[in-house]
Amino acid sequence: MMTRAFLFFFFLALLPASLVAQSDDDLPLAITEATSIGAGSYNLMDTYLTPGIEARYGGWGLSVANERMKLTGLLEGRISRQQWFRAEFARAFNGAETKSEMELAGEYALNYHYRFEPLPRLRLLAGGGARGLVGMIYNVNNGNNPVSVKADLDLNLSAILLYELQLKNYPITLRYQVDLPFSGLCFAPKYGQSYYEAFDLANAGGIVHFNSFHNKFAIRNYLTADFPFRRFTIRLAFHHQAYHTDMNGIRAHIVSRSFMLGFVREFFSWGGKRGERERLRFRSAYY
């Protein structure tokens, strides 16, 4: 029953907006796209790589993120779609700096939000969707089992607060977003089980688990400020992400805090051609 419910809601999260009747509004719907790069601190821990020892590794990492938002025709244009992709690489060391680990991961999320506008400059977006993550932690000093693979597929809760701050005649768009995966499937080997044993020896039973708050907690907090500058919009951001798992006797976490710098553009596709237009001539999902 739980598996059927998960698949049902996952299908709804991936349902294309094109299958639903479009809004009667004739204005084209703009796509708001932002690409950002970031650098910050990382904290890694995985007892699969250090059995019986919760050794923590700290260091710095780099990331790149791409985000797209667009209004859809759902519920008379009250639903927006957000796509989010982020890739990161980190290098971390133990306290004595005698051992090191590397982390590499890619994350994709697709969310749909219902839009509330309680005040003229304030918008609240609430909804959810689906999220997937693939990555690994590599212990440079391990001879056996040097890699711990991360692979998740989750249903996701999501909320966004947008506020347009006016400093005289200069607008600054502020955003706070929180994403909270709450249920899904997760790859988790058994304690002491090598990947050679799991895959080459065909002993892979029990390595895919249902996850929720009882064995995994993950959260993403995202703060952004958009500053228009001539024909460009500059985005300053702070990104915090925490990922904790406790499965098969193995505990792990990846925690990062990064400052990001990016650029935002708005465009739309009409008749197969992309063109820039004044903001008043299209509907924006973000501004």
Order of alpha helices (4+ residues) and beta strands (2+ residues): alpha-beta-beta-beta-beta-beta-beta-beta-beta-beta-beta-beta-beta
